[in-house]
Amino acid sequence: MGCTSDLVQFIHETNFENIPAEAVRKVKLQILDCLGVTLAASDGMIAKVIFPQLKQEAAAPQSTVVGLGLKVPCATAAWANGVIGHSLDYDDNSIALPTAIHQTVTTLPASLSVGELIDADGRELLQAIALGIEAESKVNRAVGGHARAWHGTGTFGTLGSAVSAGKLLKLDPQQLEYAIGIACSTAAGLVANFGTMTKPLHAGQASRNGVLAALLAKNGFTSARGIIESDGGFAEVMGNRLDEGYLKKHLGNPWEILEPGIHMKMYPSCMATHSGLDAIIGLAEMYHIDPWTVESIEVKSGRDLRSALIYDQPKTGLEGKFSMQFCIAIGLLKRRATLDEFTDKTVQDPSVLNLARKVKLTVDEDLASRGPLMTVVRVNLKDGRSFEESVEFPKGSKNNPMSTEEVAQKFRECAGHVLQEERVEEVIDAVLGLEDLRVKRLTGLLTTSSPAQTCRG
């Protein structure tokens, strides 16, 4: 047996009862978090851009587009919810993997659309998401992350979405292997598109392609066997090195969602900025730093953050999410980093630009042993004084997790842009009690009364 067969066997044989209760609890929080972020983005720019395409495809109303009051074909709903859900870059991800990926925003849209189509129950939905996250995360480890140019959410996420959809569709082992093979041929996404509308498209494509792969496999469509380890297969094309025994040893041992865990975001920006944001906001509040007295700001990390933070001088709100310089500037100026800060207007504000030019981002290899998120921020003032703060575990990471109430509060802030207060509380209760309801009940709570309420422009 190869590692693809090991993955298929684990997915096929694992049921809800085999998933640790703590893992199920965390999946619920990730669902709540991701749905809130998707709702917040459903009246945003990217949702408006894709809305005409969705309207064209609404003739087959199968699955719900979150927040838009619209039903479209199953795979299209997965695509839309993935694109919208990732458009704010506020959804969870894992930086502890060889390659950081956003797991929930690919597996949840796929699972939600298929679950609604087949009238699945909440236990089946939780099971599908947990297995999809486990699959894409452990394959990420087995192949040593992806080659430099690929975006892991688009590559590993496609495989995870196929697993989630395939589990819900109750594919047999051969069909499941075919679904994974089909999905791997559609996996893609380029880092060069970070900071543009195309980055969230990667998540949507991963969700849709995973659903399509599972549906095709169920209908008899075939693919190569052993797609992960075969010559010209997934590991060779997109990975760095293959450990063929890794999946057999480590699938569910421990579950990825438990160890090392998945990071929920306190800020709507690339997670590589979060330690820096925690540090600069902490310094600003502790020492009441006047931005106009700053001579320079040094930001040091144990790894080269520029692989993700590719904009030293961003020009748009989307680019600002991938700029440490911008994030440090708004953290000091505003003492916060909310959805309201990541706008074109704020990025182009002269006071922000002036402060961002004073931020220097460097690598300090001595910090590498303290973890992938370790960041040191030093503020040097014109009068010669300096203040320094180091953050190893930003809020939302495994060692500094958000509580259930903190996740619920983030959901309220996000979903409140679209849903009435009473409906917001209904969704929270539904997700936290997901074992006891059907998917259609949940999706029925996630829309406004009509598409026009959300996408008028």
C-alpha positions in Angstrom: 0.0 0.0 0.0 1.1 3.6 -0.8 0.4 6.7 1.1 -2.7 7.5 -1.0 -4.1 4.1 0.0 -3.3 4.9 3.6 -5.2 8.1 3.4 -8.2 6.5 1.7 -8.4 3.7 4.3 -8.3 6.2 7.2 -11.0 8.4 5.7 -13.2 5.5 4.8 -12.9 3.8 8.2 -13.2 6.9 10.5 -16.6 7.9 11.7 -18.0 10.6 14.0 -17.6 8.3 17.0 -13.8 8.0 16.3 -13.2 11.8 16.5 -12.2 13.1 19.9 -14.8 15.2 21.6 -12.3 18.1 22.0 -11.6 17.9 18.3 -15.4 18.2 17.6 -15.7 21.1 19.9 -12.9 22.9 18.1 -14.4 22.2 14.7 -17.6 23.9 15.9 -15.6 27.0 16.8 -13.9 27.0 13.5 -17.2 26.7 11.7 -18.6 29.6 13.7 -15.5 31.7 13.1 -15.5 31.0 9.4 -19.2 31.6 8.9 -18.9 34.9 10.7 -16.1 36.1 8.5 -18.0 34.9 5.4 -21.1 36.9 6.5 -19.0 40.0 7.1 -17.6 39.7 3.6 -20.9 39.0 1.9 -21.7 42.7 1.5 -18.1 43.5 0.5 -16.4 44.4 -2.8 -15.5 40.8 -3.9 -19.0 39.5 -3.2 -20.4 42.3 -5.4 -17.9 41.5 -8.2 -18.9 37.8 -8.3 -22.6 38.3 -7.8 -23.6 38.7 -11.4 -21.9 35.3 -12.2 -23.9 33.7 -9.3 -27.2 35.2 -10.6 -26.5 33.6 -14.0 -26.1 30.2 -12.3 -29.1 30.5 -9.9 -31.4 28.5 -12.2 -30.5 25.3 -10.3 -31.1 26.3 -6.6 -29.3 23.5 -4.8 -27.1 25.0 -2.1 -26.9 28.3 -0.2 -24.5 31.2 -0.8 -23.9 32.5 2.8 -25.3 35.9 3.4 -26.6 36.6 -0.1 -30.1 35.1 0.0 -29.3 33.0 -3.1 -29.2 29.3 -4.0 -27.1 28.0 -6.8 -25.7 24.7 -8.0 -23.8 22.8 -5.3 -20.3 23.2 -6.7 -21.0 26.9 -7.4 -22.1 27.5 -3.8 -18.8 25.9 -2.6 -16.9 28.2 -4.9 -18.7 31.4 -3.9 -18.5 30.6 -0.1 -14.8 29.9 -0.4 -14.1 33.1 -2.4 -16.2 35.3 -0.1 -15.0 33.4 3.1 -11.4 34.1 2.3 -11.8 37.6 0.9 -11.1 39.4 4.2 -8.2 37.1 5.1 -9.8 36.9 8.6 -10.4 33.1 8.5 -8.3 30.6 10.5 -5.1 28.9 9.3 -2.1 27.0 10.5 1.4 28.3 10.3 2.9 25.3 12.2 2.7 23.2 9.0 5.6 23.0 6.6 3.4 25.3 4.4 0.8 27.5 6.1 -2.7 26.9 4.8 -6.3 28.0 5.5 -8.1 24.8 6.3 -11.7 25.7 7.3 -12.4 28.1 4.4 -11.9 25.3 1.9 -13.4 22.3 3.7 -16.4 24.2 5.2 -17.8 25.6 1.9 -17.4 22.1 0.3 -19.1 20.4 3.2 -21.9 22.9 3.6 -22.9 22.8 0.0 -22.8 19.0 -0.3 -24.4 18.6 3.1 -27.3 20.8 2.1 -27.7 19.0 -1.3 -28.0 15.6 0.3 -29.8 16.7 3.5 -27.0 15.6 5.8 -27.2 15.9 9.6 -24.8 18.0 11.8 -22.7 15.0 12.9 -22.0 14.1 9.2 -21.0 17.8 8.6 -18.6 17.9 11.6 -17.1 14.6 10.6 -16.5 15.7 7.0 -14.8 18.9 8.0 -12.6 17.2 10.6 -11.5 14.6 8.1 -10.9 17.2 5.3 -8.7 19.3 7.7 -6.9 16.2 8.8 -6.3 15.0 5.2 -4.9 18.3 3.8 -2.8 19.0 6.9 -1.2 15.6 7.1 -0.5 15.4 3.3 1.1 18.8 3.7 3.4 17.3 6.3 4.0 14.1 4.3 5.2 16.0 1.2 7.2 18.5 3.2 5.1 21.5 2.2 4.8 22.7 -1.3 7.2 24.1 -3.8 7.8 27.8 -3.3 5.5 29.4 -5.9 2.3 27.4 -5.0 -0.3 28.7 -2.5 -1.0 25.9 -0.1 -4.7 26.8 0.4 -5.3 26.3 -3.3 -3.2 23.1 -3.5 -3.7 21.1 -0.3 -7.1 22.7 0.2 -8.4 21.1 -3.0 -7.4 17.7 -1.7 -9.0 18.4 1.7 -12.3 19.6 0.1 -12.5 16.4 -2.0 -12.1 14.3 1.1 -14.9 16.3 2.9 -17.3 16.1 0.0 -16.4 12.4 -0.6 -17.1 11.5 3.0 -20.5 13.2 2.9 -21.3 11.4 -0.4 -20.4 8.1 1.2 -17.9 7.2 -1.5 -16.5 3.7 -1.4 -12.6 3.4 -1.1 -12.1 3.2 -4.9 -14.4 6.2 -5.6 -12.6 8.1 -2.8 -9.2 7.4 -4.4 -10.5 8.5 -7.7 -11.9 11.7 -6.2 -8.6 12.5 -4.6 -6.9 11.8 -8.0 -9.3 14.1 -9.8 -8.9 16.8 -7.2 -5.1 16.8 -7.3 -5.2 17.5 -11.1 -7.1 20.7 -10.4 -5.1 21.9 -7.4 -3.4 25.3 -8.0 -2.9 28.8 -6.8 0.1 31.2 -7.1 1.7 33.2 -4.2 2.2 36.1 -6.7 -1.5 36.8 -6.5 -1.4 37.5 -2.7 -3.0 40.9 -2.0 -5.4 40.7 -5.0 -8.9 39.4 -5.5 -7.3 36.2 -6.9 -6.0 35.0 -3.6 -9.5 34.3 -2.2 -10.3 32.8 -5.6 -7.8 30.1 -4.7 -9.9 29.0 -1.7 -13.1 29.1 -3.8 -11.5 27.0 -6.6 -10.2 24.5 -4.0 -13.8 24.1 -2.6 -15.5 23.8 -5.9 -12.9 21.5 -7.4 -13.1 19.2 -4.4 -16.9 19.0 -4.7 -16.7 18.5 -8.4 -14.1 15.7 -8.0 -16.3 13.9 -5.4 -19.4 14.2 -7.5 -17.6 13.0 -10.6 -16.1 10.0 -8.8 -19.5 9.0 -7.4 -20.8 9.0 -11.0 -18.0 6.7 -12.2 -15.3 9.2 -13.3 -11.8 7.8 -12.9 -8.3 9.0 -12.2 -4.9 7.6 -11.6 -4.4 5.5 -8.5 -1.8 6.5 -5.9 -1.9 10.1 -7.0 0.1 11.4 -4.1 3.2 9.2 -4.5 3.1 8.3 -8.2 5.6 9.6 -10.8 4.3 12.9 -12.0 1.9 13.0 -9.1 1.0 15.5 -6.4 4.2 15.1 -4.3 6.5 15.3 -7.2 4.9 18.3 -8.8 3.8 20.3 -5.8 5.7 19.0 -2.9 9.3 19.2 -1.6 10.0 15.7 -0.4 7.8 12.6 0.3 7.8 10.6 3.5 5.9 7.6 2.3 5.2 6.2 5.8 4.1 9.4 7.3 0.3 9.2 6.7 0.1 5.6 8.0 1.8 6.6 11.3 0.2 10.0 11.9 -3.3 10.3 10.5 -5.5 10.9 13.6 -2.4 10.5 15.8 -2.8 13.2 17.0 -5.6 15.0 15.2 -4.2 18.1 13.5 -6.9 20.3 15.0 -5.7 19.3 18.5 -1.9 19.3 18.0 -0.4 21.6 16.9 -3.9 23.2 16.5 -5.2 25.8 14.1 -4.9 29.6 14.6 -8.0 31.7 14.8 -7.4 35.3 13.7 -7.8 38.4 15.9 -6.9 40.6 12.9 -8.1 40.5 9.3 -4.6 40.2 7.8 -2.0 37.6 7.0 -1.2 35.7 10.1 2.5 36.5 9.7 1.6 40.0 10.8 -0.2 39.0 14.0 2.7 38.7 16.5 4.0 42.1 15.2 0.5 43.6 15.6 0.2 42.3 19.2 3.6 43.7 20.0 3.1 47.2 18.5 -0.4 47.6 20.0 0.9 46.5 23.3 3.8 49.0 23.2 1.5 51.8 22.1 -0.9 51.2 24.9 1.8 50.6 27.6 4.0 53.6 26.8 1.5 55.9 25.2 3.8 56.4 22.2 3.2 59.4 20.1 3.7 58.3 16.5 5.3 61.7 15.6 8.1 61.1 18.0 9.2 57.8 16.3 12.6 57.7 14.6 12.4 54.1 13.4 10.8 50.7 14.1 12.6 47.4 13.8 10.7 44.2 13.3 12.6 41.0 13.6 11.5 37.4 13.2 13.1 34.0 13.1 12.1 33.3 9.5 11.8 35.3 6.3 8.3 36.7 6.5 8.6 38.2 3.0 7.6 35.0 1.4 4.1 36.0 2.4 4.4 39.7 3.3 5.3 40.7 -0.2 4.3 44.4 -0.1 6.7 46.9 1.5 4.7 49.8 0.1 1.1 48.6 -0.4 -1.3 50.6 -2.5 -4.7 48.9 -1.7 -6.4 47.6 1.4 -5.9 44.0 0.1 -2.2 44.6 -0.3 -2.1 46.0 3.2 -3.0 42.7 4.6 0.3 41.4 3.3 2.5 44.2 4.5 4.2 44.2 7.9 5.1 47.9 7.4 1.4 48.9 7.0 0.2 46.7 9.9 2.8 48.1 12.2 1.9 51.7 11.2 -1.8 51.2 11.8 -1.1 49.3 15.0 0.8 52.3 16.4 -1.4 55.0 14.9 -4.8 53.4 15.6 -3.9 51.0 18.4 -6.1 48.4 16.6 -6.3 46.5 13.4 -10.0 45.9 12.5 -11.9 45.5 9.2 -12.1 49.3 9.1 -8.4 49.8 8.8 -7.8 47.6 5.8 -9.1 50.0 3.2 -7.6 51.8 0.2 -8.2 55.1 1.9 -6.2 54.1 5.0 -3.4 52.5 3.0 -3.0 55.8 1.1 -3.3 58.1 4.2 -0.1 60.2 4.3 0.3 59.8 8.0 0.2 56.0 7.6 2.6 56.1 4.6 5.1 58.2 6.6 5.2 55.9 9.5 5.3 52.7 7.4 8.4 54.0 5.7 10.2 53.9 9.1 9.5 50.2 9.6 12.4 47.8 8.8 11.7 44.1 8.6 14.7 41.7 9.1 15.4 38.1 9.9 17.2 37.2 13.2 18.1 33.5 13.0 18.6 33.3 16.7 14.8 33.7 17.1 14.0 30.7 14.9 14.2 28.2 17.8 11.4 30.1 19.6 8.7 29.2 17.1 7.4 30.2 13.7 5.4 33.1 15.0 8.1 34.7 17.2 8.5 38.4 16.4 10.3 41.2 18.2 9.3 44.9 17.7 11.6 47.7 18.8 10.4 51.3 18.6 13.2 53.9 18.6 12.2 57.5 19.5 13.8 60.7 18.3 14.9 61.5 21.9 17.0 58.4 22.1 14.6 56.2 24.1 13.7 52.7 22.8 10.9 50.3 23.7 10.8 46.6 22.8 8.3 43.9 22.9 8.5 40.2 21.8 5.5 38.0 21.0 5.8 34.3 20.5 2.2 33.3 20.7 -0.3 35.9 19.3 -3.9 35.8 20.4 -5.7 33.0 18.7 -2.8 30.6 18.5 -2.7 27.3 20.3 -0.8 28.6 23.3 -2.9 31.7 23.5 -6.3 30.5 22.3 -9.5 32.4 21.9 -12.2 31.2 24.3 -15.7 30.1 23.1 -17.1 33.4 24.1 -14.3 35.3 22.3 -15.1 33.4 19.1 -18.8 34.1 19.6 -18.1 37.8 20.1 -16.0 37.9 16.9 -18.9 36.2 15.1 -21.3 38.8 16.5 -19.1 41.6 15.2 -18.8 40.0 11.7 -22.3 38.7 11.2 -23.9 41.8 12.6 -23.0 43.5 9.3 -25.6 41.3 7.6 -27.9 39.6 10.0 -30.3 40.9 12.7 -29.2 40.5 16.3 -31.7 37.7 17.0 -30.7 35.8 14.0 -27.0 36.1 14.9 -27.7 34.4 18.3 -29.7 31.7 16.6 -26.7 30.8 14.4 -24.3 30.7 17.4 -26.7 28.3 19.2 -27.1 26.2 16.0 -23.4 25.8 15.4 -22.6 25.0 19.0 -25.4 22.4 19.0 -24.7 21.2 15.5 -24.9 17.5 16.3 -28.6 17.9 16.9 -29.8 19.5 13.7 -29.6 19.1 10.0 -27.5 21.1 7.6 -30.5 22.7 5.9 -31.5 24.2 9.2 -28.1 25.9 9.6 -28.0 27.1 6.0 -31.5 28.5 6.3 -30.2 30.8 9.0 -27.3 32.1 7.0 -29.1 34.3 4.4 -30.7 37.7 4.2 -34.3 37.7 3.0 -33.4 38.6 -0.6 -30.2 39.0 -2.7 -30.9 42.7 -3.2 -30.3 43.4 0.5 -26.7 42.4 0.1 -25.5 43.0 -3.4 -27.2 46.2 -4.6 -24.1 47.7 -6.3 
